[in-house]
């Protein structure tokens, strides 16, 4: 069996890069794409100048302005970004049909059996990056490795506008130096748990017994242990299966009572129905879930087994349960479905 060759392509501050391409006046100033700082907006992405001030995606726009008072925040243009993404994917298609999109600006490419560029994934990545620059006017970074986990980590190693190769002969040494925050599925809480065990890198994690990880991470422990050694057998999937579907809304003013939150449920259900109207799904819903973010930016989610025709009652019940966990004003509400992963039925809109 051939040694797998995976390329991970990731655009550099994608939305901001497109805006800087189209407006040269934005190139040398702190720039972010997101909602207004005066209306509870959130940052989608920021250019590298803004990042030097600590501005990051998913940060509130108001916080971004406090960190960088002279930052320029613009709402962006989703259609324009989608068109650039399509240009990128046409270039990917010149090299392989095995393409797994992760977002508009990010994808895995399996080039294991591709004979272009003398079969060199490194040369293919260089060509792809140059073609994207020539075609779209933006830069992308690339990671090349024997699996998806390592390729994704590698694509971030020499950002922006760079690439990094993890040869199989150097894989073990590379893995040991990967910070645990780069491991898929490890959030802030997981990082804190590992830090308490003295773990900061994959090399540290390799020294922890599986039994100890199971105590902290349950079923995820085995997967975590595999990634610590750079083991990732996932295939590049051309048709990724959607695992959830949801809508959410950040309110200009905090919702200061349970009743105020519950009054938003019909609007959210309507938005969810509208968003799902033109979509077809291969898997039906398995759970209802809601997401609540409080005024202190802490958030919680609650799930319940799906029952057809019970949307309104269950979303009401779950929002009440979520709010009861802190009993604080709410800045964001979201609701949606977890989808089954082992059913080939097409999802029908339960609100019809």
Steps between C-alpha positions, in 0.01 A plus 500: 500500500633845406601743774217749522568857391261757646511874431312739725438842345399791721457858378673773702240719684267421209218757527741777595739399220225533239403843633862617501539375144200708389585811702874580527424760772420212736831318453715681756250554781343272763197348329230259610189354344205482734204669659492850640663564838190698602252222421645188666693402189753216486828484307505244217866552413772762530809583299844438644551862602189483718609164640814664636269689736336176612192519278370151419203337328192436718596796720237767558551804280483722808790311657696529174457876508623514859812307399554705186310832508594590140387169349270515197212249515296438187203264452645312204341344194418130522421466129836646402682260732301208360610590146865507604454165672358354179807622310723327754308175473521499123878512540488213752306301242786528253704276730260254663133410530555401864422837659343552842386859558507612863380854438510760222875545541625163618518148357680167507633351177603136465770488230633154582464361149540824304784494247517876435818676615678164487266383775644751748238633742743778593522623141124467455441716807740762367323507165156519659603789722647691206195439281269623777710813536501562124126432467350654813763742626512348848751274671447157651717278718543125466591203714616171350505178700393137507166570672242771554591587858865565422426678173265742677753571773775546240298752296510735798872453563626758248201734469442730327578413139714198577498125509648227715571137419502217753697216334413155636859461620463813718142448612575366848727792586251753360208357697680528833523879464136562410329711772190330638286799398554387139334163564158470342225489763699654784347826619590723793353263758688205353823700493456589866451132589815405314701786651413364844658173388813688395417465129581782259608313186419174325834374626381556857167338419673186373625442857151497655341159556175435315322424830573853622369650177182293524434645845523851359362461147288184493441358153713772337809375686594232245469745211706751694768242564516417128539862398776544758703253292394655168265214410205607285337253260215725385447509125455817299122507455364664186148512645523593864200399709338790681476420872279787610287787376425813697440873514605750764458870568699749708273768647584870510375513858527213748181302553454552873236239581389150408180639347700737280700203372194283441339774290788458252433130439236539224734733305790259536287204389385703199862584414599135538214389275591757237866402505416131460240551229730454200730241657491125460644273766598136495452463878194584713515686833589304811492780759376850565762732642524859617793728566495788746775757547471717810603862551829380653578320168474157659280265302319172544320250277216259577379206291195275499399201288304608192123453481329608180247778537626604845737778391341792681443316829847346509687817404311686775588230753868490401541877509352510849741229612799675344417838658450339842868403503605861560186713524673792334403733213543338159684649202460213250245226433535216254300190420517212257539126450766237538471266201525121504815354349379155405174554314456556128155659529453851364414761759154649460421832656316425825322835486319423175 
